[in-house]
Amino acid sequence: MHRDEATKRFHGGGDAFADLIDETPPAQLPTPDTDVPMVSRSVRLPLETYERVRAAADARGIGVTTLMRQWIEAGLADLDDSATVSLADVRRALASLSRPTAA
């Protein structure tokens, strides 16, 4: 049904709009990707900063939101002195320890 027809049924009153709702198939909502309740917040970033974040997320093969969440969680862990370190950072640190330094 076209939007204009639905609007006419709504404004017409009676049971016409209720009937329209009954005729509509149930919406197919996406399944959440986590069991943890999430809160959506808007963050305003300069375009250059957003592009850098997007490039970093693309390089890791993850979404921008996922990367931002990881950074926030790591920053919060740093505040309470708990350790949250990416495996890549650990490997780089270990690799730098095994290389002889030039004198």
N, C-alpha and C positions, 0 to 999 in steps of 0.2 A: 504494500500500500504506500502511496506517495505521502509525503509529509503534510501537504496541504489538506488531503483527505482526513488524516489523523487529527489535524488541528480543528477541522470542521466538526468532527465527531466529539472532540473534547468540549468545544464551546457550545455544541448542541444540547448538552446536558443529558439527563436520563441515563439509561444503561448502555448507550452506544459505545462510550469509551471503555467501560468495564468489559464489554463484549470484545472490543478490539484487543485488550490486554489478554483475555482468555484465548484468543485466536493466535497470539504470538507464541512461537516456540521459545522454550527457555534459553537464556543466553549461555553460551559456552565460555565460562570464565577461565582464565589461565590458572594452573595449579601453582601455588607458591613454591619457590625453590628452597624454602627453609621452614623449619618448625618454629624458629625463633620469631616472635612478633617484631616487625620492623616499623620504623617511623620515617616518613618522608619529610625531608627538609629542603628548602631551596637555598642554594649558595650562589652568590653573585661573584663571578671571577672575571678579571680582565681577559679579553680574548686570547692574548698571547699565553697567559697562564693556563687557560683551558686547553689550548692546542698542545702545550707541552705535556699536560696530564694525559690527554687523549693519546699522544704519541707514545708515552710511557706505558699506558695500558695496552695499546696495540702491540708494542714490542713484547709484552708479557703474555699476550693472547687472552686477556681478560677485559671485562668492561670497565668503563671509567668509574662507575659507582663502586664496583668491587675494589678497585685500586684505592679510591678515596677512603673507603671503609677500612681497608688494611692499614693505610697510613694513619688514620685517626686512632685505630686500635693500638698501633705501635707507639704513637705519641702518648696515649694515655698510659700504656704499660711503662713507658719511660718515666712518667710522673710518679708512679708508685714503685719504681725500681724492680719491676718484674721484667723478665727477659723475653722479648719478642723480636727474633732476628730471622730474616729470610735465609733459607738454605743457601741461596746463591751468595749472600754476604759472608756466610760462614766459610764456604768453599774458597772465596777470594782471600779471606783473611788467612786461612790455612795455607793456601798456595803461596802467599807472600812471605810466610814464615819459613817455608822450605827452600826459598831461593836465596842464594848467597848475595849479600849486598856488596856493591863496589866500594872500595876504600878510597 
